[in-house]
Amino acid sequence: MKAWPLLGIMVMETILLAGHWFVYRTWIDFHGALPPANSEWLRALILALAFSYMTAALLSFRFANPAIRVFYWIASLWLGFLNFFFCASCLAWLLWLAARVTGLPAHVAGVRSWIIGTLFSLAVLIGIYGAINARLIRVRHIHLKLPGLPRQWRGRRAVLLSDLHLGNINGVRFCRRVAAMAARFKPEIIFLPGDLFDGTKADLDRLTEPLDCLSPRFGIFYSTGNHEEFTTSLHYVGAVTRRGLRNLDNQCVDVDGLQIAGVTWGDSTYPIRMKSALDAMKIDRTRASILLNHSPSRLPLVERAGFNLQLSGHTHGGQIAPFTWLTRRVFGNFTHGLHSFGSLQVYTSTGVGTWGPPMRVGTHSEIVVLRFD
């Protein structure tokens, strides 16, 4: 294994161990010490859970079978609950500190036990809500006005499907459900701006089989996301092209007068390579153009290249609180929704699927129906 991935794994596992330790110590300090036998059992469980997600993730890159899928699902679900237990633990210490400052009897064992019991119960309820909410796919309708739009495109519909993350969590049944929902709108064209796959080992042809029910008049256009480029994108691009989707590998194509382009994730992460890819497309600035760019980034380059609309995903809107706040700090208004950057319009989808914890709190899964006016 190369040094950088190994270092990343070590850093991530260190964070997970620290988070589990903090939650465990908070529970013990507030609720009280357990009998020795129960305490040893709880410590062993916490230690196993602390290593569960990284172990499941590493195994999922090498193996694909029902046991791995179940293990990965359980570990991912626990990761989501850990997030809310961690937040509850932080809040417990803040409440205790506030009570000490104000002179309230927070030092009383019964009060401390009530605080942690209430907050951890709330964390469980939020986690359950998040798991249910993640499976509820909303449909969002967006009307677009693009300069230079060919007359024949006015009134036509397109569907934007971002971040399905097909793999151990979102499998064939999920893909079939999403495809059926998209097909109901009878789109003329479909856009997939990256992270169609989760990046784990899987039978990709089987996962994408439900997409056969989609038969838009002008086809399905795809560009890679970061999860397709964890290792090499050839494996994933091969599955996409075998399914009849059009992979836009730094290409611009004319679709009944509308220019549609896509840039790979790898090139979009380097400004010089991104600029070179966009310049090579030589788009006609007098006609409407759309760029599939997985992340809502490099917007000055995209605007200067003359594109009218960029379709992105990647952010998931933050997916679960409090990461919704962090994502907003990184991407600003372009975290989600339709916004303008000079003459460029940018729509960022929160995505259909999830990554990591199969939960959504503060965001929604969405299919986006675009209508050209």
C-alpha positions, 0 to 999 in steps of 0.5 A: 500500500502506498504511503499516502493512503496508509497515512489517511487510514491511520489518521481516520482511525485515530479520529474514530478511536478518539471519538469513541473514547470521548463518548464512552468516558462521557457516558461513564462520567455522567451515568456512573461506573458500571460493574466490572464485568459490564464495564469490560464488556462495554469497553470491548464493544466500543473498541470493536465498533471503533475499528468496524467502519475502517475494517468494513471499508477496506474489506469492501475494496477487495471483496463483494459478497452478502457478508461484506455488504451486511458488515459494511451496512452495520458499520456505516449505520453505527458511524452515523449514530456515533456522530450524534452520540458525539454531539450529545456528549459535547452538549452534555459537558456544555450543560454541565459547565453552564450549570456549574457556572450558574450554581445549579446542582449539576454535580448531583449524580441524579441530575448528571444521569438525567442529562446524559440519558436524555441527550443520548436518547435524543441522539438515538431518535435523530439517528433513526429519523436520519436513516428513514429520511435518507430513503425518502427521495424528493423530486425537485422541479427547476425551470432554466432559461439559457441564453442561446438555447435552440428553439427546439429545446424549449419546453423539453425536460431533463433529469439530473441524477447525482451521487447514487453511490451504487454499492454495498448500501445502495444496491440493485433495488435502490437503482431500480427505484430511482430509475422508475421514478426518473422514467415517470417524467419522460425526460428527453435527456438525463445527466449523471454528474459523477459518483454513480458508484460508491467506489467499492468492489461490486458487480457493476453490470448488475448494479446498473441493469435497472438503468435499461428502463430509461430510454430518453430520446437524446441519451444519458450523459455521464462524467466521473466523480471522486468515488469513480477515481479512488483507484482507476476509473476504467473499471467504472467507465467500462460499466457505464459504456456497456450500459449505453451511457455516454461518458464525457471524458473532457469532451463537448458534444452537440445534441440537437443544437445544445452543447453538452460537455463533461470534465473528469474529476481528476482534471477538475481538481487541478486548475491548469488541467481544468483550464486546458480541458475546457479550452480544448472543447472550443465551445460556441459562445453563441449557443447554449452550453452545459457542463457536467462537473462533479464538484461545484468548483472552478467556477471562474474557469467555467464562466470564462470558458463561456458555459451557461450552466454547470450541473454538479453534485458531490456536496450531498448538502452536508448530508447529516448535521453538523456537517451541513454547517461545514459544507456550507463553509466550504462551498457557500451558496453553491452547496445546494440549489440553483445559483449564479456565478456571473453569467454562469448558472450552477445547479448543485444537487444534494444527490440521490444516494448517501455516502458513509452513514446511510442517513440524512439529517438537515438534507434530503435525497433528490431527483431533479427535473429540469425544464428548459424555458 
